[in-house]
């Protein structure tokens, strides 16, 4: 069932507010607007990149009729904590799948390979902050997203250009938070969302097929320098 259909079934419509992440694609916000409701943006957890239950709790009003989290990059959203944050379960939590078809194409063997590759990168990379999995969760690694420490976007973009010059096909996973897009513009400050948009870089997972590929990726990243003292 599509997110719009789930929202309508939950009674969401004109005059409703629905809490969504800004650090994601615009899909969740668009689904909310498509049923006539107003998307309200909350901040993310810096570890999982998913909606932060504390920020969600602060965004709940008498008009809040749903919360629509996104399990970003393959890390599951904390649905139980979000339900508790949503007026102790009085507000429904309706998960939005960013790329359901892509997820369904990842079979069990490919998922295991991704996790093995991610573990290798976690152990060997020194020039970036590697992803962390919250206790009790299993990461799918649909994307392997790291943080580039330093002065935010300038350092991250320079790092990305240097990697591409070495043949690494990296990309910025979220170019602009949704609340800063012209069609959803809001005057609010979401610190962890802004920091993630400035620091995050997705390293290739689909292109990696051998240990040699992993070694080349690690070499390209590590030759650009280690962690800055303030971020180590």
Backbone bond lengths (Angstrom), bond angles and torsions (degrees), N, CA, C in turn:
res aa  C-N    CA-C-N  psi(-1)  N-CA   C-N-CA  omega(-1)  CA-C   N-CA-C  phi
1 X - - - 1.459 - - 1.521 109.82 -
2 X 1.312 117.03 132.97 1.466 121.08 179.94 1.521 110.31 -69.58
3 X 1.348 115.01 158.76 1.456 120.43 -178.00 1.527 111.02 -59.60
4 X 1.342 117.87 -40.41 1.466 120.51 179.44 1.520 111.06 -59.08
5 X 1.324 116.87 -43.14 1.461 120.74 -179.95 1.520 111.37 -64.82
6 X 1.322 116.50 -40.18 1.460 120.45 177.74 1.530 110.74 -63.63
7 X 1.330 116.87 -40.12 1.460 120.56 179.44 1.523 111.19 -64.14
8 X 1.325 116.54 -44.99 1.462 120.44 179.45 1.531 110.24 -62.27
9 X 1.320 117.22 -42.98 1.465 121.72 178.49 1.525 111.25 -60.05
10 X 1.362 115.56 -34.05 1.468 120.40 179.67 1.521 112.58 -81.18
11 X 1.325 117.10 0.33 1.458 120.62 177.63 1.506 114.93 87.19
12 X 1.323 117.13 16.37 1.464 121.20 179.48 1.529 109.20 -81.28
13 X 1.331 116.09 134.26 1.459 120.19 179.81 1.507 111.03 -165.50
14 X 1.318 117.10 -156.22 1.463 122.53 -177.93 1.523 110.65 -56.96
15 X 1.338 115.95 134.96 1.459 121.56 -179.33 1.513 114.07 88.29
16 X 1.337 116.92 -8.79 1.464 120.65 179.61 1.525 110.98 -84.72
17 X 1.322 115.58 153.81 1.458 122.46 170.29 1.526 108.23 -113.91
18 X 1.320 116.09 137.35 1.459 121.29 179.15 1.525 108.34 -129.84
19 X 1.318 117.09 126.46 1.466 122.09 -177.36 1.524 109.48 -84.05
20 X 1.341 116.04 128.42 1.461 122.87 -177.70 1.531 108.87 -136.32
21 X 1.343 117.03 162.04 1.469 119.18 174.08 1.520 111.14 -80.90
22 X 1.323 115.55 149.19 1.459 120.62 172.38 1.515 110.96 -93.46
23 X 1.335 116.31 -27.51 1.466 119.87 177.49 1.522 108.42 -87.31
24 X 1.342 114.65 87.36 1.467 123.96 -177.30 1.527 105.55 179.77
25 X 1.321 117.11 -175.33 1.461 118.05 167.76 1.524 107.29 -75.12
26 X 1.320 115.55 174.40 1.465 120.08 -179.33 1.519 112.50 -79.80
27 X 1.340 118.57 3.69 1.454 121.61 -172.80 1.515 114.32 -56.64
28 X 1.338 118.03 -47.28 1.463 120.64 -178.53 1.524 110.74 -65.13
29 X 1.328 116.98 -44.93 1.465 120.85 179.55 1.521 111.23 -63.61
30 X 1.327 117.04 -39.02 1.464 120.54 178.55 1.522 111.17 -65.63
31 X 1.329 117.04 -39.36 1.460 120.29 178.27 1.521 110.80 -61.53
32 X 1.325 116.48 -41.07 1.460 121.12 178.13 1.523 110.66 -63.67
33 X 1.308 115.85 -46.99 1.471 119.16 -178.61 1.529 111.39 -66.92
34 X 1.325 117.40 -31.11 1.465 120.87 -179.79 1.526 112.96 -64.27
35 X 1.333 117.32 -22.58 1.469 119.65 178.15 1.527 111.45 -100.42
36 X 1.336 115.63 10.94 1.458 120.36 175.12 1.508 115.53 88.18
37 X 1.333 117.66 4.65 1.458 121.32 -178.63 1.532 110.79 -94.34
38 X 1.329 115.62 170.99 1.464 122.03 -178.35 1.526 109.99 -104.22
39 X 1.354 118.04 120.53 1.466 119.35 174.56 1.526 111.25 -72.88
40 X 1.312 116.00 131.08 1.467 122.96 177.15 1.523 106.56 -115.44
41 X 1.326 117.31 124.82 1.455 121.27 -172.06 1.526 111.93 -93.25
42 X 1.344 115.63 132.76 1.455 122.39 175.30 1.523 109.07 -118.24
43 X 1.320 116.02 164.97 1.466 121.43 -175.81 1.531 110.57 -82.24
44 X 1.319 115.14 170.91 1.460 121.87 -178.82 1.522 111.27 -107.05
45 X 1.322 114.97 160.54 1.454 122.08 169.83 1.529 107.74 -78.00
46 X 1.335 119.41 131.19 1.473 120.53 -175.70 1.523 114.08 -67.75
47 X 1.330 118.19 -18.10 1.458 121.28 179.50 1.521 111.27 -85.77
48 X 1.337 116.88 -48.68 1.464 121.00 -173.27 1.520 113.69 -92.71
49 X 1.328 118.10 -18.11 1.460 124.14 -173.80 1.535 112.28 66.77
50 X 1.317 117.75 8.57 1.463 122.26 177.99 1.530 109.29 -100.05
51 X 1.331 116.41 170.62 1.462 120.87 -179.18 1.520 111.93 -50.75
52 X 1.337 115.61 133.58 1.459 122.04 178.02 1.527 108.81 -86.24
53 X 1.338 118.66 119.05 1.463 120.37 -178.83 1.527 113.89 -55.85
54 X 1.329 117.87 -34.12 1.465 120.37 179.60 1.527 110.33 -66.46
55 X 1.335 116.68 -44.36 1.459 120.54 177.75 1.524 110.70 -64.63
56 X 1.328 116.30 -38.63 1.467 120.61 178.09 1.524 110.60 -62.00
57 X 1.338 116.36 -45.43 1.465 120.00 -179.78 1.522 111.20 -58.35
58 X 1.341 116.24 -36.34 1.458 119.82 179.30 1.515 113.77 -74.39
59 X 1.344 116.98 -16.54 1.465 120.90 -178.62 1.526 112.89 -96.27
60 X 1.342 116.81 -8.95 1.468 120.44 -178.74 1.525 110.72 -70.41
61 X 1.332 116.53 132.39 1.464 122.75 174.94 1.529 108.74 -128.26
62 X 1.326 115.64 -178.90 1.466 119.96 178.43 1.526 111.55 -66.31
63 X 1.342 117.49 -16.05 1.467 121.29 -178.97 1.534 112.38 -96.95
64 X 1.336 117.37 -1.81 1.464 120.52 -179.60 1.526 109.79 -71.29
65 X 1.328 116.17 121.89 1.469 120.19 -178.57 1.530 112.76 -116.46
66 X 1.329 118.32 -6.55 1.472 120.44 177.88 1.520 109.71 -167.93
67 X 1.318 114.59 160.78 1.470 123.07 171.87 1.518 106.21 -125.95
68 X 1.337 116.11 131.43 1.464 120.71 -177.31 1.530 109.02 -121.23
69 X 1.340 117.38 91.61 1.462 120.35 177.56 1.526 111.72 -81.00
70 X 1.329 115.44 164.19 1.461 122.63 175.95 1.523 107.86 -128.98
71 X 1.319 117.08 127.46 1.477 120.87 175.59 1.523 107.63 -81.69
72 X 1.334 116.16 96.13 1.457 121.07 -168.00 1.525 112.63 -87.83
73 X 1.320 115.69 137.38 1.476 124.91 175.03 1.527 112.40 64.75
74 X 1.312 118.03 6.80 1.451 121.05 -179.42 1.513 114.06 105.30
75 X 1.350 117.65 -2.81 1.467 119.93 175.50 1.524 108.55 -92.17
76 X 1.346 118.42 123.95 1.465 120.45 -178.33 1.520 112.56 -64.29
77 X 1.315 116.02 143.56 1.459 120.96 171.74 1.531 108.93 -71.99
78 X 1.324 116.06 152.27 1.469 121.50 -179.77 1.531 108.18 -84.07
79 X 1.327 115.75 82.39 1.461 120.86 -174.19 1.522 112.06 -64.51
80 X 1.325 117.57 -37.92 1.469 120.39 -179.20 1.528 110.87 -63.75
81 X 1.333 117.06 -45.31 1.464 120.33 179.66 1.521 111.05 -67.14
82 X 1.332 117.15 -35.22 1.458 120.15 178.22 1.526 111.02 -67.35
83 X 1.322 117.07 -37.92 1.474 119.59 177.33 1.524 110.63 -63.85
84 X 1.317 115.35 -39.41 1.460 118.87 179.01 1.525 110.64 -68.05
85 X 1.341 116.15 -38.36 1.462 120.30 179.01 1.520 111.41 -67.19
86 X 1.340 116.14 -27.49 1.460 121.28 -177.12 1.519 110.27 -84.29
87 X 1.340 115.12 68.84 1.462 120.65 177.65 1.529 111.31 53.47
88 X 1.351 115.09 45.47 1.477 121.84 178.23 1.521 112.61 53.39
89 X 1.337 115.72 42.96 1.451 120.06 174.98 1.514 115.37 90.76
90 X 1.319 117.48 -0.24 1.463 119.60 -179.32 1.519 112.29 -73.85
91 X 1.338 116.83 -21.14 1.466 121.83 179.31 1.526 108.64 -106.84
92 X 1.326 119.16 127.62 1.469 120.51 -177.92 1.523 112.59 -68.58
93 X 1.329 115.02 145.60 1.465 122.48 175.27 1.517 107.52 -107.63
94 X 1.330 116.34 118.55 1.462 122.29 -174.65 1.523 108.17 -119.95
95 X 1.322 117.15 106.15 1.462 120.62 -175.23 1.527 111.11 -73.03
96 X 1.333 115.17 137.15 1.471 121.74 177.10 1.522 108.63 -106.44
97 X 1.334 117.27 126.66 1.465 121.94 177.47 1.519 109.08 -90.47
98 X 1.333 116.87 117.70 1.458 120.92 -177.81 1.523 112.11 -65.43
99 X 1.330 116.68 -43.05 1.463 120.45 -175.88 1.524 108.61 -145.51
100 X 1.340 115.26 70.75 1.455 120.65 -174.48 1.522 112.21 -59.66
101 X 1.343 117.94 -40.61 1.463 120.83 -178.70 1.524 111.02 -61.98
102 X 1.344 116.51 -41.26 1.471 120.03 179.11 1.526 110.04 -63.38
103 X 1.333 116.63 -43.79 1.461 120.57 -178.95 1.518 110.73 -62.60
104 X 1.332 116.60 -41.60 1.459 120.34 -178.22 1.526 112.07 -67.65
105 X 1.345 117.42 -24.04 1.463 120.30 179.73 1.519 112.64 -78.24
106 X 1.327 117.72 -15.36 1.456 121.34 -179.47 1.521 108.51 -82.43
107 X 1.335 117.21 106.48 1.460 120.23 -177.99 1.536 110.24 -82.20
108 X 1.328 115.28 177.84 1.461 120.44 -173.93 1.521 111.69 -62.01
109 X 1.337 117.63 -42.41 1.469 120.64 -179.10 1.521 110.78 -65.12
110 X 1.335 116.72 -40.82 1.453 120.45 179.97 1.522 110.42 -67.05
111 X 1.343 116.54 -38.34 1.458 120.56 177.97 1.528 110.60 -62.51
112 X 1.328 117.26 -43.54 1.467 120.71 177.70 1.527 111.03 -62.54
113 X 1.341 116.31 -40.94 1.469 119.87 178.93 1.523 110.56 -62.31
114 X 1.325 117.02 -42.66 1.455 120.45 178.72 1.520 111.57 -60.50
115 X 1.324 115.92 -42.38 1.467 119.37 -179.24 1.518 111.53 -68.33
116 X 1.330 117.78 -38.30 1.464 120.79 175.97 1.531 110.10 -64.06
117 X 1.330 116.67 -44.96 1.461 120.42 178.89 1.526 111.37 -63.07
118 X 1.331 116.00 -41.06 1.459 119.92 179.34 1.523 110.99 -63.31
119 X 1.338 116.80 -40.29 1.465 120.18 178.80 1.530 110.74 -62.74
120 X 1.330 116.87 -38.72 1.467 120.74 177.84 1.531 110.24 -63.92
121 X 1.338 116.30 -45.64 1.466 120.27 179.75 1.523 110.52 -63.78
122 X 1.344 116.64 -41.70 1.466 120.07 178.32 1.522 111.17 -55.62
123 X 1.337 115.71 -40.56 1.464 120.73 -174.95 1.521 112.67 -78.18
124 X 1.335 117.53 -28.02 1.466 120.21 -169.22 1.530 115.05 -107.16
125 X 1.308 118.84 -25.34 1.460 119.72 -177.74 1.527 110.83 -72.45
126 X 1.320 116.94 136.64 1.461 120.67 179.06 1.522 112.66 -127.57
127 X 1.322 118.95 -10.80 1.462 120.76 -176.89 1.509 114.26 -95.77
128 X 1.328 116.83 2.51 1.464 121.33 -178.03 1.528 109.23 -143.00
129 X 1.329 116.23 166.53 1.463 121.37 173.98 1.522 107.39 -93.38
130 X 1.325 116.21 114.31 1.462 120.67 -174.59 1.530 110.96 -77.74
131 X 1.340 117.70 158.61 1.470 120.25 -178.61 1.517 112.56 -65.79
132 X 1.318 114.97 151.27 1.461 122.38 179.07 1.516 108.74 -120.05
133 X 1.325 116.36 140.20 1.458 121.06 176.78 1.517 109.32 -102.15
134 X 1.329 116.99 128.06 1.460 120.64 179.61 1.527 110.10 -64.00
135 X 1.337 118.24 146.02 1.472 121.34 -179.62 1.530 111.25 -55.53
136 X 1.331 114.63 136.47 1.455 119.57 177.37 1.515 114.95 88.07
137 X 1.339 117.36 2.42 1.461 120.72 -178.22 1.525 110.42 -120.49
138 X 1.326 116.30 156.07 1.462 122.90 175.70 1.519 108.52 -115.76
139 X 1.307 116.85 122.31 1.457 122.98 -178.60 1.527 109.56 -83.27
140 X 1.341 117.49 135.26 1.466 121.39 177.64 1.531 112.07 -88.23
141 X 1.343 117.66 -19.62 1.457 122.33 -177.75 1.528 111.53 53.79
142 X 1.350 115.81 48.17 1.459 119.20 169.63 1.529 109.42 -59.09
143 X 1.323 115.50 -32.75 1.469 122.81 170.08 1.521 107.73 -138.14
144 X 1.342 116.38 144.42 1.462 120.56 175.78 1.525 106.89 -100.57
145 X 1.328 115.62 99.30 1.462 121.46 -171.07 1.522 109.81 -106.53
146 X 1.329 115.98 122.70 1.455 122.59 179.20 1.524 109.44 -111.96
147 X 1.313 114.98 166.10 1.465 120.98 172.06 1.527 108.71 -108.05
148 X 1.311 116.18 137.24 1.461 121.36 175.71 1.520 107.13 -99.82
149 X 1.331 117.87 111.65 1.462 120.22 -176.32 1.517 111.24 -72.86
150 X 1.315 115.25 160.65 1.464 120.00 178.20 1.507 110.99 134.48
151 X 1.308 116.70 -132.29 1.464 121.77 -175.81 1.519 112.43 -102.59
152 X 1.329 116.60 33.87 1.454 119.64 175.05 1.512 113.68 79.93
153 X 1.317 115.02 -138.10 1.461 121.10 -171.18 1.535 113.97 -55.89
154 X 1.344 120.58 -44.37 1.476 117.83 -179.65 1.522 113.21 -57.04
155 X 1.345 117.07 -44.18 1.459 120.17 -179.93 1.523 110.83 -67.95
156 X 1.335 117.68 -42.85 1.454 121.16 -179.72 1.523 110.81 -62.10
157 X 1.326 116.87 -45.09 1.464 120.03 -178.36 1.528 111.67 -67.23
158 X 1.339 116.60 -37.59 1.463 119.85 177.21 1.528 110.23 -66.38
159 X 1.325 116.52 -39.92 1.461 121.52 177.72 1.522 110.44 -62.27
160 X 1.339 116.23 -43.18 1.468 120.75 179.45 1.527 111.04 -62.98
161 X 1.318 116.94 -42.94 1.476 119.86 178.99 1.523 110.81 -62.51
162 X 1.333 116.63 -40.87 1.460 120.28 179.74 1.530 111.02 -65.87
163 X 1.333 117.49 -38.72 1.463 120.12 177.14 1.525 111.18 -64.86
164 X 1.326 116.57 -44.41 1.474 119.94 -179.77 1.524 110.35 -61.68
165 X 1.346 116.78 -36.12 1.459 119.94 177.99 1.525 111.25 -64.52
166 X 1.338 116.10 -22.58 1.469 121.09 177.59 1.531 111.62 -96.16
167 X 1.314 116.48 10.06 1.456 120.76 175.44 1.513 115.80 87.94
168 X 1.337 117.52 12.76 1.467 121.33 179.68 1.526 108.92 -93.92
169 X 1.336 116.29 122.55 1.464 121.35 -175.81 1.534 110.77 -88.55
170 X 1.318 116.09 71.61 1.458 121.31 179.34 1.533 109.85 -91.60
171 X 1.342 116.07 164.86 1.456 119.53 176.59 1.526 110.15 -154.13
172 X 1.322 115.22 157.97 1.464 121.32 176.32 1.529 107.44 -80.79
173 X 1.338 118.87 119.60 1.470 119.92 -171.98 1.521 114.48 -70.88
174 X 1.327 117.34 -34.45 1.470 121.59 176.78 1.526 107.19 -132.22
175 X 1.317 116.23 103.31 1.464 120.56 -176.09 1.526 111.48 -68.18
176 X 1.329 116.54 -45.66 1.465 121.58 -176.50 1.519 109.18 -137.89
177 X 1.340 118.79 125.63 1.467 119.34 175.17 1.526 110.56 -56.69
178 X 1.328 115.72 147.64 1.464 120.50 -173.04 1.526 111.35 -60.69
179 X 1.336 117.95 -36.07 1.468 119.01 -177.18 1.529 112.33 -70.87
180 X 1.344 117.62 -5.24 1.464 120.92 175.09 1.531 112.43 -106.13
181 X 1.325 117.46 -0.67 1.461 120.51 174.79 1.534 109.59 -73.82
182 X 1.330 118.14 144.13 1.482 120.21 -177.49 1.523 114.03 -53.15
183 X 1.331 117.55 -36.36 1.466 119.99 -176.09 1.521 113.35 -78.67
184 X 1.339 117.81 -11.38 1.470 120.98 -179.79 1.528 111.58 -131.16
185 X 1.306 118.29 22.23 1.459 122.24 -170.52 1.527 112.34 -55.34
186 X 1.344 115.64 127.37 1.461 122.78 175.61 1.529 108.30 -132.83
187 X 1.312 115.65 143.56 1.461 120.61 175.36 1.528 108.37 -93.09
188 X 1.302 115.81 84.28 1.456 120.71 177.22 1.519 109.03 -148.69
189 X 1.328 115.52 160.41 1.461 121.64 -178.48 1.521 108.66 -117.73
190 X 1.327 115.66 117.42 1.456 122.89 176.84 1.514 106.97 -114.97
191 X 1.329 118.31 94.01 1.471 120.95 -167.96 1.522 115.04 -58.43
192 X 1.333 118.51 -44.29 1.462 119.30 -178.00 1.529 111.28 -72.15
193 X 1.321 116.87 -32.23 1.466 120.68 174.70 1.518 110.55 -63.49
194 X 1.335 116.24 -46.22 1.468 120.93 -179.46 1.532 110.70 -63.82
195 X 1.327 115.85 -41.43 1.465 119.31 -178.22 1.528 110.65 -66.66
196 X 1.329 116.68 -42.06 1.460 119.65 178.56 1.525 111.30 -63.59
197 X 1.330 117.09 -40.62 1.469 120.70 179.54 1.524 111.29 -63.18
198 X 1.337 116.63 -30.09 1.460 120.89 -179.32 1.528 113.50 -84.37
199 X 1.332 117.41 -28.25 1.471 120.46 -169.32 1.525 115.24 -108.07
200 X 1.322 118.44 -22.03 1.467 120.17 -167.46 1.523 113.52 -82.28
201 X 1.323 114.26 145.57 1.456 122.24 178.85 1.528 107.85 -145.34
202 X 1.331 116.72 132.76 1.464 121.37 178.88 1.523 109.18 -94.53
203 X 1.333 115.36 121.61 1.457 121.19 176.33 1.528 109.18 -90.63
204 X 1.331 118.10 153.59 1.467 119.99 -173.16 1.520 112.63 -68.16
205 X 1.335 115.83 133.27 1.461 121.77 172.76 1.526 110.63 -113.63
206 X 1.327 117.19 -41.53 1.465 120.69 -177.95 1.526 112.18 -65.43
207 X 1.350 117.01 -28.56 1.463 120.59 -177.41 1.527 113.02 -81.38
208 X 1.336 117.08 -11.13 1.459 120.50 -174.70 1.524 110.20 -88.68
209 X 1.330 117.12 120.69 1.462 120.23 -178.51 1.522 112.96 -127.71
210 X 1.327 117.91 -5.36 1.468 119.66 -177.18 1.523 109.88 -149.45
211 X 1.328 115.46 164.97 1.465 120.49 176.32 1.519 110.95 -62.95
212 X 1.315 117.79 -31.67 1.458 120.35 177.78 1.533 110.80 -64.94
213 X 1.346 117.03 -39.46 1.467 120.37 176.12 1.525 110.29 -60.10
214 X 1.332 116.05 -42.84 1.461 120.47 179.00 1.527 110.85 -63.30
215 X 1.317 116.00 -42.06 1.463 119.74 -179.49 1.519 111.13 -64.17
216 X 1.335 116.87 -39.47 1.471 119.90 177.62 1.533 110.38 -62.98
217 X 1.328 116.51 -42.65 1.466 120.66 179.92 1.521 110.78 -62.80
218 X 1.331 116.75 -45.59 1.460 121.32 179.32 1.521 110.42 -62.37
219 X 1.319 116.78 -44.11 1.457 120.63 -179.70 1.526 111.43 -61.09
220 X 1.328 115.90 -43.75 1.464 119.94 -179.48 1.523 111.11 -62.52
221 X 1.336 117.02 -41.57 1.470 120.67 -179.89 1.522 111.43 -70.67
222 X 1.318 117.10 -47.03 1.459 120.48 -172.73 1.520 113.19 -71.04
223 X 1.332 117.68 -26.61 1.467 118.85 178.66 1.533 111.72 -70.71
224 X 1.327 117.31 -13.30 1.452 120.18 179.70 1.526 112.14 -85.40
225 X 1.328 117.41 -0.43 1.468 120.23 175.55 1.505 111.98 117.33
226 X 1.320 115.37 160.82 1.462 121.22 179.07 1.501 111.91 -88.35
227 X 1.326 115.66 -173.34 1.452 120.58 179.23 1.529 110.54 -66.77
228 X 1.320 115.30 143.10 1.452 119.74 174.88 1.541 108.99 -69.11
229 X 1.321 118.28 147.77 1.474 120.48 -176.44 1.518 113.19 -52.57
230 X 1.352 117.59 -38.33 1.464 120.05 -176.31 1.507 112.35 -70.88
231 X 1.340 117.29 -19.43 1.468 120.14 -175.91 1.522 112.26 -109.56
232 X 1.315 117.79 -4.59 1.465 120.63 -175.87 1.511 111.11 -72.64
